[in-house]
Amino acid sequence: MLRLSAYVLCVTVIALGTSDAHAQTKPAPATERAPDAMSVRGNDRANDRDNARENERTNARGQTVSPYWGETGDLPAADIRAVPSASAAAVEARWVFNQSMVDLANATRLLEKQIELQPEFSKALREEKESYEALSQIRRNAVGSLLENPAYTGAEQLRLNLSRQIVEEFEREKPDQIRIDAMARLKLDYGRENRQLEQALLERDGSHADARNRYIEAASVVRDLRMRQSMVIATDESLSDIRRQIAGARITKLASAAYLRGMVQSRAMAVDYAKFYRAYDRRPYYAPYGYTSTYGRGYGSQN
């Protein structure tokens, strides 16, 4: 009986050892298996292919010749460089036009002075001035006698007071327009009465009529000379050349301004297009160590 118990114990120990050995050599589940070398090399090759494909796209995009950006930069260099030159041309055209206008004004005034210095013109201007001064002096002498008339002096004083009150009413924060209109009509009535007194007095003075006629004749001569002067200025060849220059400068100014506006708009569109094109990044993000998942060949992978 003792030998039988020992035999059973030995068999049990041997069976347990065999089961442990089989358990240790049993393969691990697929989910716990470490990546083998072939799988890692496959992921590396896939990432290398994707990187090479994206590099080809980037190089092709950088070498593209387009009117919207330069060949070696991100921004449209040609469109940007064109705006300063267009702006300088517009400024130059504008100042050429302004200087031409100044030249025309100076040349016209110089020709006018040359005509006025001629003996006939100088004599007419002198006679006009002398006749006007004589007429004004006769009128002052005649009207001076009215200063002794109380009605005349009182009306003049009232007219001056009304002028001052109208100005004060206008300067108020809320002027009364009805009051202003009433004072203005009253002022005109006082002035009309005094002008009638002056006219009646001057009509009785024969020297005033003679002085007035001399002034009218002298003014008529000056008017005729002014008309002849205008014709000379209009037909002068040097002034005509300046006018033609002004016409060309005006066209250049308008054209350069329009060209500048167009270049500024073109630059804005080109810069916006280039910024959009460069900002739109099509490159995906790759897993650097070849991590895979059940959703594809890696994070951000591109088919």
CYANA upper distance limits for C-alpha pairs under 8 A (distance plus 0.5 A):
  1 MET  CA      5 SER  CA      7.00
  2 LEU  CA      6 ALA  CA      6.98
  3 ARG  CA      7 TYR  CA      6.83
  4 LEU  CA      8 VAL  CA      6.90
  5 SER  CA      9 LEU  CA      6.84
  6 ALA  CA     10 CYS  CA      6.85
  7 TYR  CA     11 VAL  CA      6.89
  8 VAL  CA     12 THR  CA      6.80
  9 LEU  CA     13 VAL  CA      6.86
 10 CYS  CA     14 ILE  CA      6.85
 11 VAL  CA     15 ALA  CA      6.76
 12 THR  CA     16 LEU  CA      6.82
 13 VAL  CA     17 GLY  CA      6.88
 14 ILE  CA     18 THR  CA      6.86
 15 ALA  CA     19 SER  CA      6.92
 16 LEU  CA     20 ASP  CA      6.93
 17 GLY  CA     21 ALA  CA      6.90
 18 THR  CA     22 HIS  CA      6.85
 19 SER  CA     23 ALA  CA      6.63
 20 ASP  CA     24 GLN  CA      6.69
 21 ALA  CA     25 THR  CA      6.87
 22 HIS  CA     26 LYS  CA      6.72
 28 ALA  CA     32 GLU  CA      6.94
 28 ALA  CA     33 ARG  CA      6.90
 29 PRO  CA     33 ARG  CA      6.97
 35 PRO  CA     39 SER  CA      6.82
 35 PRO  CA     40 VAL  CA      7.37
 36 ASP  CA     40 VAL  CA      7.16
 37 ALA  CA     41 ARG  CA      6.67
 38 MET  CA     42 GLY  CA      6.69
 39 SER  CA     43 ASN  CA      6.89
 40 VAL  CA     44 ASP  CA      6.75
 40 VAL  CA    290 GLY  CA      7.26
 41 ARG  CA     45 ARG  CA      6.69
 42 GLY  CA     46 ALA  CA      6.81
 43 ASN  CA     47 ASN  CA      6.75
 43 ASN  CA    290 GLY  CA      5.82
 43 ASN  CA    291 TYR  CA      8.49
 43 ASN  CA    297 ARG  CA      8.34
 44 ASP  CA     48 ASP  CA      6.59
 44 ASP  CA    289 TYR  CA      8.43
 44 ASP  CA    290 GLY  CA      6.69
 45 ARG  CA     49 ARG  CA      6.71
 46 ALA  CA     50 ASP  CA      6.83
 47 ASN  CA     51 ASN  CA      6.61
 47 ASN  CA    286 TYR  CA      7.77
 47 ASN  CA    290 GLY  CA      8.07
 48 ASP  CA     52 ALA  CA      6.59
 49 ARG  CA     53 ARG  CA      6.65
 50 ASP  CA     54 GLU  CA      6.72
 50 ASP  CA    302 GLN  CA      7.82
 51 ASN  CA     55 ASN  CA      6.61
 52 ALA  CA     56 GLU  CA      6.76
 53 ARG  CA     57 ARG  CA      6.96
 54 GLU  CA     58 THR  CA      6.66
 54 GLU  CA    283 ARG  CA      7.16
 55 ASN  CA     59 ASN  CA      6.55
 56 GLU  CA     60 ALA  CA      6.59
 57 ARG  CA     61 ARG  CA      6.56
 58 THR  CA     62 GLY  CA      6.62
 59 ASN  CA     63 GLN  CA      6.69
 60 ALA  CA     64 THR  CA      6.73
 62 GLY  CA     71 GLU  CA      7.58
 62 GLY  CA     72 THR  CA      7.91
 63 GLN  CA     71 GLU  CA      6.71
 63 GLN  CA     72 THR  CA      8.27
 64 THR  CA     71 GLU  CA      7.38
 65 VAL  CA     69 TRP  CA      8.34
 65 VAL  CA     70 GLY  CA      7.88
 65 VAL  CA     71 GLU  CA      6.51
 66 SER  CA     70 GLY  CA      7.80
 66 SER  CA     71 GLU  CA      8.33
 67 PRO  CA     76 PRO  CA      7.95
 67 PRO  CA    270 ALA  CA      8.46
 68 TYR  CA     75 LEU  CA      8.34
 68 TYR  CA     76 PRO  CA      5.80
 68 TYR  CA     79 ASP  CA      8.38
 68 TYR  CA    270 ALA  CA      5.43
 68 TYR  CA    271 VAL  CA      7.86
 68 TYR  CA    273 TYR  CA      7.34
 68 TYR  CA    274 ALA  CA      6.73
 69 TRP  CA     73 GLY  CA      7.56
 69 TRP  CA     74 ASP  CA      6.66
 69 TRP  CA     75 LEU  CA      5.66
 69 TRP  CA     76 PRO  CA      4.01
 69 TRP  CA     77 ALA  CA      6.86
 69 TRP  CA     78 ALA  CA      8.11
 69 TRP  CA    270 ALA  CA      7.66
 69 TRP  CA    271 VAL  CA      8.36
 69 TRP  CA    274 ALA  CA      6.60
 70 GLY  CA     74 ASP  CA      7.12
 70 GLY  CA     75 LEU  CA      6.82
 70 GLY  CA     76 PRO  CA      5.64
 70 GLY  CA     77 ALA  CA      5.99
 70 GLY  CA     78 ALA  CA      7.41
 73 GLY  CA     77 ALA  CA      8.14
 74 ASP  CA    274 ALA  CA      7.14
 74 ASP  CA    275 LYS  CA      8.20
 74 ASP  CA    278 ARG  CA      7.48
 75 LEU  CA    271 VAL  CA      6.78
 75 LEU  CA    274 ALA  CA      6.50
 75 LEU  CA    275 LYS  CA      7.90
 76 PRO  CA     80 ILE  CA      6.85
 76 PRO  CA    267 ARG  CA      8.23
 76 PRO  CA    270 ALA  CA      6.70
 76 PRO  CA    271 VAL  CA      6.66
 76 PRO  CA    274 ALA  CA      7.36
 77 ALA  CA     81 ARG  CA      6.54
 78 ALA  CA     82 ALA  CA      6.71
 79 ASP  CA     83 VAL  CA      7.36
 79 ASP  CA    263 MET  CA      7.85
 79 ASP  CA    266 SER  CA      7.55
 79 ASP  CA    267 ARG  CA      5.73
 79 ASP  CA    270 ALA  CA      7.75
 80 ILE  CA     84 PRO  CA      8.34
 80 ILE  CA    267 ARG  CA      6.40
 81 ARG  CA     85 SER  CA      7.86
 82 ALA  CA     86 ALA  CA      6.77
 82 ALA  CA    263 MET  CA      7.60
 83 VAL  CA     87 SER  CA      6.56
 83 VAL  CA    260 LEU  CA      7.36
 83 VAL  CA    263 MET  CA      6.37
 83 VAL  CA    264 VAL  CA      6.80
 83 VAL  CA    267 ARG  CA      8.08
 84 PRO  CA     88 ALA  CA      6.63
 85 SER  CA     89 ALA  CA      6.66
 86 ALA  CA     90 ALA  CA      6.71
 86 ALA  CA    256 SER  CA      7.68
 86 ALA  CA    259 TYR  CA      7.48
 86 ALA  CA    260 LEU  CA      5.75
 86 ALA  CA    263 MET  CA      7.91
 87 SER  CA     91 VAL  CA      6.78
 87 SER  CA    260 LEU  CA      6.44
 88 ALA  CA     92 GLU  CA      6.61
 89 ALA  CA     93 ALA  CA      6.60
 89 ALA  CA    256 SER  CA      6.95
 90 ALA  CA     94 ARG  CA      6.65
 90 ALA  CA    253 LYS  CA      6.88
 90 ALA  CA    256 SER  CA      5.33
 90 ALA  CA    257 ALA  CA      5.97
 90 ALA  CA    260 LEU  CA      7.42
 91 VAL  CA     95 TRP  CA      6.75
 92 GLU  CA     96 VAL  CA      6.56
 93 ALA  CA     97 PHE  CA      6.72
 93 ALA  CA    249 ALA  CA      7.12
 93 ALA  CA    252 THR  CA      6.57
 93 ALA  CA    253 LYS  CA      5.27
 93 ALA  CA    256 SER  CA      7.53
 94 ARG  CA     98 ASN  CA      6.81
 94 ARG  CA    249 ALA  CA      8.38
 94 ARG  CA    253 LYS  CA      5.83
 95 TRP  CA     99 GLN  CA      6.45
 96 VAL  CA    100 SER  CA      6.61
 96 VAL  CA    249 ALA  CA      7.07
 97 PHE  CA    101 MET  CA      6.87
 97 PHE  CA    246 ILE  CA      6.61
 97 PHE  CA    249 ALA  CA      5.51
 97 PHE  CA    250 ARG  CA      6.58
 97 PHE  CA    253 LYS  CA      7.61
 98 ASN  CA    102 VAL  CA      6.87
 99 GLN  CA    103 ASP  CA      6.61
100 SER  CA    104 LEU  CA      6.68
100 SER  CA    242 ILE  CA      7.41
100 SER  CA    245 GLN  CA      7.60
100 SER  CA    246 ILE  CA      6.25
100 SER  CA    249 ALA  CA      8.36
101 MET  CA    105 ALA  CA      6.80
101 MET  CA    246 ILE  CA      7.29
102 VAL  CA    106 ASN  CA      6.67
103 ASP  CA    107 ALA  CA      6.52
103 ASP  CA    242 ILE  CA      8.04
104 LEU  CA    108 THR  CA      6.51
104 LEU  CA    239 LEU  CA      7.17
104 LEU  CA    242 ILE  CA      6.63
104 LEU  CA    243 ARG  CA      7.71
105 ALA  CA    109 ARG  CA      6.68
106 ASN  CA    110 LEU  CA      6.64
107 ALA  CA    111 LEU  CA      6.75
107 ALA  CA    239 LEU  CA      7.52
108 THR  CA    112 GLU  CA      6.72
108 THR  CA    233 ILE  CA      7.40
108 THR  CA    239 LEU  CA      7.71
109 ARG  CA    113 LYS  CA      6.74
110 LEU  CA    114 GLN  CA      6.77
111 LEU  CA    115 ILE  CA      6.79
111 LEU  CA    233 ILE  CA      7.69
112 GLU  CA    116 GLU  CA      6.65
112 GLU  CA    229 GLN  CA      7.67
112 GLU  CA    233 ILE  CA      8.21
113 LYS  CA    117 LEU  CA      6.65
114 GLN  CA    118 GLN  CA      7.39
115 ILE  CA    121 PHE  CA      7.63
115 ILE  CA    229 GLN  CA      7.44
116 GLU  CA    121 PHE  CA      5.79
116 GLU  CA    122 SER  CA      6.42
117 LEU  CA    121 PHE  CA      7.15
117 LEU  CA    122 SER  CA      6.27
118 GLN  CA    122 SER  CA      6.50
119 PRO  CA    123 LYS  CA      6.54
120 GLU  CA    124 ALA  CA      6.82
121 PHE  CA    125 LEU  CA      6.76
121 PHE  CA    222 VAL  CA      7.96
121 PHE  CA    225 LEU  CA      7.35
122 SER  CA    126 ARG  CA      6.66
123 LYS  CA    127 GLU  CA      6.70
124 ALA  CA    128 GLU  CA      6.67
124 ALA  CA    218 ALA  CA      7.08
124 ALA  CA    221 VAL  CA      7.00
124 ALA  CA    222 VAL  CA      6.31
125 LEU  CA    129 LYS  CA      6.75
125 LEU  CA    218 ALA  CA      8.46
125 LEU  CA    222 VAL  CA      6.94
126 ARG  CA    130 GLU  CA      6.71
127 GLU  CA    131 SER  CA      6.52
127 GLU  CA    218 ALA  CA      6.59
128 GLU  CA    132 TYR  CA      6.69
128 GLU  CA    215 TYR  CA      6.67
128 GLU  CA    218 ALA  CA      5.31
128 GLU  CA    219 ALA  CA      6.20
128 GLU  CA    222 VAL  CA      7.96
129 LYS  CA    133 GLU  CA      6.79
130 GLU  CA    134 ALA  CA      6.71
131 SER  CA    135 LEU  CA      6.67
131 SER  CA    211 ALA  CA      7.14
131 SER  CA    212 ARG  CA      8.39
131 SER  CA    214 ARG  CA      6.68
131 SER  CA    215 TYR  CA      5.34
131 SER  CA    218 ALA  CA      7.86
132 TYR  CA    136 SER  CA      6.66
132 TYR  CA    215 TYR  CA      6.24
133 GLU  CA    137 GLN  CA      6.66
134 ALA  CA    138 ILE  CA      6.80
134 ALA  CA    211 ALA  CA      7.07
135 LEU  CA    139 ARG  CA      6.74
135 LEU  CA    208 HIS  CA      7.04
135 LEU  CA    211 ALA  CA      5.68
135 LEU  CA    212 ARG  CA      6.54
135 LEU  CA    215 TYR  CA      7.91
136 SER  CA    140 ARG  CA      6.66
137 GLN  CA    141 ASN  CA      6.74
138 ILE  CA    142 ALA  CA      6.68
138 ILE  CA    207 SER  CA      7.92
138 ILE  CA    208 HIS  CA      6.50
138 ILE  CA    211 ALA  CA      8.47
139 ARG  CA    143 VAL  CA      6.52
139 ARG  CA    202 LEU  CA      7.73
139 ARG  CA    208 HIS  CA      7.42
140 ARG  CA    144 GLY  CA      6.36
141 ASN  CA    145 SER  CA      7.57
142 ALA  CA    146 LEU  CA      8.16
142 ALA  CA    198 GLU  CA      8.47
142 ALA  CA    201 LEU  CA      7.47
142 ALA  CA    202 LEU  CA      7.12
142 ALA  CA    205 ASP  CA      8.43
143 VAL  CA    147 LEU  CA      7.78
143 VAL  CA    198 GLU  CA      6.72
143 VAL  CA    201 LEU  CA      8.14
145 SER  CA    149 ASN  CA      8.34
146 LEU  CA    152 TYR  CA      7.03
146 LEU  CA    153 THR  CA      8.26
146 LEU  CA    198 GLU  CA      8.39
147 LEU  CA    152 TYR  CA      7.37
147 LEU  CA    153 THR  CA      6.51
148 GLU  CA    153 THR  CA      8.16
149 ASN  CA    153 THR  CA      6.89
150 PRO  CA    154 GLY  CA      6.28
151 ALA  CA    155 ALA  CA      6.55
152 TYR  CA    156 GLU  CA      6.75
152 TYR  CA    194 ASN  CA      6.50
152 TYR  CA    197 LEU  CA      8.44
153 THR  CA    157 GLN  CA      6.67
154 GLY  CA    158 LEU  CA      6.69
155 ALA  CA    159 ARG  CA      6.61
155 ALA  CA    190 TYR  CA      6.03
155 ALA  CA    191 GLY  CA      7.87
155 ALA  CA    194 ASN  CA      7.62
156 GLU  CA    160 LEU  CA      6.78
156 GLU  CA    190 TYR  CA      7.72
156 GLU  CA    191 GLY  CA      7.74
156 GLU  CA    194 ASN  CA      8.03
157 GLN  CA    161 ASN  CA      6.72
158 LEU  CA    162 LEU  CA      6.63
158 LEU  CA    187 LYS  CA      8.16
158 LEU  CA    190 TYR  CA      8.04
159 ARG  CA    163 SER  CA      6.78
159 ARG  CA    187 LYS  CA      5.67
159 ARG  CA    188 LEU  CA      8.49
159 ARG  CA    190 TYR  CA      6.73
159 ARG  CA    191 GLY  CA      7.30
160 LEU  CA    164 ARG  CA      6.94
161 ASN  CA    165 GLN  CA      6.77
162 LEU  CA    166 ILE  CA      6.61
162 LEU  CA    183 MET  CA      6.76
162 LEU  CA    184 ALA  CA      8.00
162 LEU  CA    187 LYS  CA      6.69
163 SER  CA    167 VAL  CA      6.96
163 SER  CA    184 ALA  CA      8.42
163 SER  CA    187 LYS  CA      7.92
164 ARG  CA    168 GLU  CA      6.84
165 GLN  CA    169 GLU  CA      6.60
166 ILE  CA    170 PHE  CA      6.78
166 ILE  CA    180 ILE  CA      6.43
166 ILE  CA    183 MET  CA      7.40
166 ILE  CA    184 ALA  CA      7.95
167 VAL  CA    171 GLU  CA      6.88
168 GLU  CA    172 ARG  CA      7.12
169 GLU  CA    175 PRO  CA      5.98
169 GLU  CA    176 ASP  CA      7.51
169 GLU  CA    180 ILE  CA      7.50
170 PHE  CA    175 PRO  CA      5.98
170 PHE  CA    180 ILE  CA      8.43
171 GLU  CA    175 PRO  CA      7.69
176 ASP  CA    180 ILE  CA      6.84
177 GLN  CA    181 ASP  CA      6.66
178 ILE  CA    182 ALA  CA      6.81
179 ARG  CA    183 MET  CA      6.77
180 ILE  CA    184 ALA  CA      6.64
181 ASP  CA    185 ARG  CA      6.76
182 ALA  CA    186 LEU  CA      6.80
183 MET  CA    187 LYS  CA      6.59
184 ALA  CA    188 LEU  CA      6.80
185 ARG  CA    189 ASP  CA      6.83
186 LEU  CA    190 TYR  CA      6.93
187 LYS  CA    191 GLY  CA      6.74
188 LEU  CA    192 ARG  CA      6.48
189 ASP  CA    193 GLU  CA      6.83
190 TYR  CA    194 ASN  CA      6.99
191 GLY  CA    195 ARG  CA      6.65
192 ARG  CA    196 GLN  CA      6.73
193 GLU  CA    197 LEU  CA      7.02
194 ASN  CA    198 GLU  CA      6.80
195 ARG  CA    199 GLN  CA      6.56
196 GLN  CA    200 ALA  CA      6.64
197 LEU  CA    201 LEU  CA      6.81
198 GLU  CA    202 LEU  CA      6.68
199 GLN  CA    203 GLU  CA      6.61
200 ALA  CA    204 ARG  CA      7.23
201 LEU  CA    205 ASP  CA      7.31
202 LEU  CA    206 GLY  CA      8.46
202 LEU  CA    208 HIS  CA      6.92
202 LEU  CA    209 ALA  CA      8.45
203 GLU  CA    208 HIS  CA      8.16
203 GLU  CA    209 ALA  CA      7.88
205 ASP  CA    209 ALA  CA      7.60
206 GLY  CA    210 ASP  CA      7.00
207 SER  CA    211 ALA  CA      6.64
208 HIS  CA    212 ARG  CA      6.54
209 ALA  CA    213 ASN  CA      6.74
210 ASP  CA    214 ARG  CA      6.82
211 ALA  CA    215 TYR  CA      6.74
212 ARG  CA    216 ILE  CA      6.79
213 ASN  CA    217 GLU  CA      6.79
214 ARG  CA    218 ALA  CA      6.72
215 TYR  CA    219 ALA  CA      6.54
216 ILE  CA    220 SER  CA      6.66
217 GLU  CA    221 VAL  CA      6.95
218 ALA  CA    222 VAL  CA      6.92
219 ALA  CA    223 ARG  CA      6.61
220 SER  CA    224 ASP  CA      6.83
221 VAL  CA    225 LEU  CA      6.84
222 VAL  CA    226 ARG  CA      6.59
223 ARG  CA    227 MET  CA      6.87
224 ASP  CA    228 ARG  CA      6.91
225 LEU  CA    229 GLN  CA      6.57
226 ARG  CA    230 SER  CA      6.70
227 MET  CA    231 MET  CA      6.92
228 ARG  CA    232 VAL  CA      6.85
229 GLN  CA    233 ILE  CA      6.76
230 SER  CA    234 ALA  CA      6.58
231 MET  CA    235 THR  CA      6.70
232 VAL  CA    236 ASP  CA      6.39
233 ILE  CA    239 LEU  CA      7.86
234 ALA  CA    239 LEU  CA      8.21
234 ALA  CA    240 SER  CA      8.18
235 THR  CA    239 LEU  CA      8.34
235 THR  CA    240 SER  CA      7.62
236 ASP  CA    240 SER  CA      6.71
237 GLU  CA    241 ASP  CA      6.77
238 SER  CA    242 ILE  CA      7.00
239 LEU  CA    243 ARG  CA      6.72
240 SER  CA    244 ARG  CA      6.76
241 ASP  CA    245 GLN  CA      6.77
242 ILE  CA    246 ILE  CA      6.67
243 ARG  CA    247 ALA  CA      6.78
244 ARG  CA    248 GLY  CA      6.88
245 GLN  CA    249 ALA  CA      6.51
246 ILE  CA    250 ARG  CA      6.46
247 ALA  CA    251 ILE  CA      6.95
248 GLY  CA    252 THR  CA      6.72
249 ALA  CA    253 LYS  CA      6.49
250 ARG  CA    254 LEU  CA      6.76
251 ILE  CA    255 ALA  CA      6.57
252 THR  CA    256 SER  CA      6.43
253 LYS  CA    257 ALA  CA      6.63
254 LEU  CA    258 ALA  CA      6.71
255 ALA  CA    259 TYR  CA      6.61
256 SER  CA    260 LEU  CA      6.56
257 ALA  CA    261 ARG  CA      6.80
258 ALA  CA    262 GLY  CA      6.75
259 TYR  CA    263 MET  CA      6.64
260 LEU  CA    264 VAL  CA      6.66
261 ARG  CA    265 GLN  CA      6.78
262 GLY  CA    266 SER  CA      6.55
263 MET  CA    267 ARG  CA      6.46
264 VAL  CA    268 ALA  CA      6.74
265 GLN  CA    269 MET  CA      6.77
266 SER  CA    270 ALA  CA      6.54
267 ARG  CA    271 VAL  CA      6.50
268 ALA  CA    272 ASP  CA      6.62
269 MET  CA    273 TYR  CA      6.57
270 ALA  CA    274 ALA  CA      6.54
271 VAL  CA    275 LYS  CA      6.50
272 ASP  CA    276 PHE  CA      6.63
273 TYR  CA    277 TYR  CA      6.59
274 ALA  CA    278 ARG  CA      6.56
275 LYS  CA    279 ALA  CA      6.33
276 PHE  CA    280 TYR  CA      6.61
284 PRO  CA    300 GLY  CA      5.80
284 PRO  CA    301 SER  CA      6.98
284 PRO  CA    302 GLN  CA      7.31
285 TYR  CA    299 TYR  CA      7.28
285 TYR  CA    300 GLY  CA      5.51
285 TYR  CA    301 SER  CA      7.56
286 TYR  CA    298 GLY  CA      7.35
286 TYR  CA    299 TYR  CA      6.48
286 TYR  CA    300 GLY  CA      6.34
286 TYR  CA    301 SER  CA      6.75
287 ALA  CA    291 TYR  CA      6.53
287 ALA  CA    298 GLY  CA      6.66
287 ALA  CA    299 TYR  CA      6.56
287 ALA  CA    300 GLY  CA      8.48
290 GLY  CA    298 GLY  CA      7.58
291 TYR  CA    298 GLY  CA      6.55
292 THR  CA    296 GLY  CA      7.57
292 THR  CA    297 ARG  CA      6.18
292 THR  CA    298 GLY  CA      5.28
292 THR  CA    299 TYR  CA      8.25
293 SER  CA    297 ARG  CA      7.37
293 SER  CA    298 GLY  CA      6.65
296 GLY  CA    301 SER  CA      7.85
297 ARG  CA    301 SER  CA      6.50
